Amino acid sequence: MRAERFAAHGRAYGPLMTVISSGPAAPPLSGAARPARPLVGELRLDAFASHRRTVIPLGPLTLLAGGSGTGKSTALRGYESLARLAAGDPLEDVFPDPAAWVPERAEADAQGRRGFRLGCTVEGPAGPVRLDLAVQAEPALRIVGERLTGGGETLLTTALRDPRRSHVQAAWHTAGAVPVTRAPFPDDRLGTALLPLRVAGTTDAQLRVLAAAEQVVVALRSAFVCDPQPRRMRSAVPVGEGRLTSSCDNLADVLHHTHGQCAQRHARLVATADTGCGEPVTGLTVEHLRDGTVRALAGRGPDRSTPLGRLGDGELRYLAHALVLLTGPHVLVVDPVAEVPDAMQALTVLADGLDRDLDVRQTRALLALAGSVCADGHMRLLGTVGEAAAATARGTAGATVVDLGP
């Protein structure tokens, strides 16, 4: 991974990106006001597909609205990309087709280079920490620059010094006998995620660097992409480990593991399903089939049940999103930081098309549930919605609607 300087006005690299915000910058939080859990409070996208200097504020429940082509799904992809890089994924896995994320009319510089920028600000015990990343997509995919800043100091910088080599020159704040430590970092990995392996933590400055890096990594990598696929949710499935996939195709297996684990949470899921389904739902259970698979059932009363495979697309998507919101990270295929207690982490659910296939009643109920669940700080949701759902969300407690339209 590599970065240099990106341009405005359609060129790939140029002056350092200028962020244009729609409102005044928030004052720095005092120590007492800082969140105990690291939280991504702002996402920045520049020369990334249709985005130019886009700044998106993020709250507990943030919904992106706007017409087709305004970059709602692209913004979620930007967040997901940062999350995967923070988890240690190599750049080529995160961007298998990097040129697709460069603006179509972006011109190459004199060396034939084109690329894009991603960034975020993470709030937490270490205060606001800003991560900015520049990725070269052409002629070769690499990170050409990275900057981590916090407390008015530049904590980490990386820069491409020799295009013939597969590494960047990294420098991080030390403030000891040597004020800055320098070392080569691979150009296909996020340098911030590598700092805990490189920094000794023997000076106060090094400890600040570590705290800032760990805050960013914890906040970003605790993410779950939720995209329920009804056509894949209708079949019976083998009994597995009971962790829900992004497509929710193993919904029956998850219900098999969870329906008896927490009676209160399961009762809330049943009540939520009853609210959003066309017919009454009195229970959610599973049936063990002779071939060793299980299929999920919706109870309709004391003597009747319906396979979930018979439900409509909207009902299945509604139920899957509700299950994600009510179960939490231990039931999802997500990789939080094992060394950090759960109480100090907040899972961010990324839901593109949150209202897809849902009717007005289901949308209203799902938004109310999301607002309630996200209010306690353990879970956050960033989703995209259509105009009708956005109008409903504007009246939902705890929801923030960000309009990406012109």
HUKAUR-V486586 format. One record per backbone hydrogen bond with DSSP energy under -1.0 kcal/mol. CO is the residue of the C=O (numbers start at 1). NH is the residue of the N-H. Records with the same first field share a line. If there is no record, write none. Layout:
# HUKAUR-V486586
CO=NH ; NH
This chain:
# HUKAUR-V486586
2=144
5=14
8=11
10=107
30=34
39=123
41=58
42=121
43=56
44=119
45=54
46=117
48=51
51=48
54=45
56=43
60=381
61=400
62=383
63=402
64=385
65=404
67=70
71=75
72=76
73=77
74=78
75=79
76=80
77=81
78=82
79=83
80=84
81=85
82=86
83=87
84=89
85=88
90=94
91=95
97=100
98=101
99=102
101=49
103=106
107=12
109=112
113=109
114=137 ; 138
116=135
117=46
118=133
119=44
120=131
121=41 ; 42
122=129
123=39
124=127
129=122
130=149
131=120
132=147
133=118
134=144 ; 145
135=116
136=142
138=114
142=136
143=2 ; 3
144=160
145=134
146=158
147=132
148=155 ; 156
149=130
150=153
153=150
155=173
156=148
157=171
158=146
159=169
162=165
166=187
168=185
169=159
170=183
171=157
172=181
178=176
179=174 ; 175
181=172
183=170
185=168
187=1 ; 143
188=91
191=195
194=197
195=198 ; 199
203=207
204=208
205=209
206=210
207=211
208=212
209=213
210=214
211=215
212=216
213=217
214=218
215=219
216=220
217=221
221=223
222=348
224=350
229=232
230=233
237=294
244=333
246=227
247=229
248=251
250=254
251=255
252=256
253=257
254=258
255=259
258=261
262=266
263=267
264=268
265=269
266=270
267=271
268=272
269=273
270=274
271=275
272=276
273=277
283=299
285=297
287=295
289=292
293=289
294=237
295=287
296=308
297=285
298=306
299=282
304=300
306=298
307=310
308=311
312=316
313=317
314=318
315=319
316=320
317=321
318=322
319=323
320=324
321=325
322=326
323=327
324=328
328=331
329=332
331=244
332=334
337=340
341=344
342=345
347=380
348=224
349=382
350=226
351=384
353=356
355=358
359=363
360=364
361=365
362=366
363=367
364=368
365=369
366=370
367=371
368=372
369=373
370=374
373=376
374=377
378=347
380=349
381=62
382=351
383=64
384=354
386=390
387=391
388=392
389=393
390=394
392=395
393=396
396=399
400=63
402=65
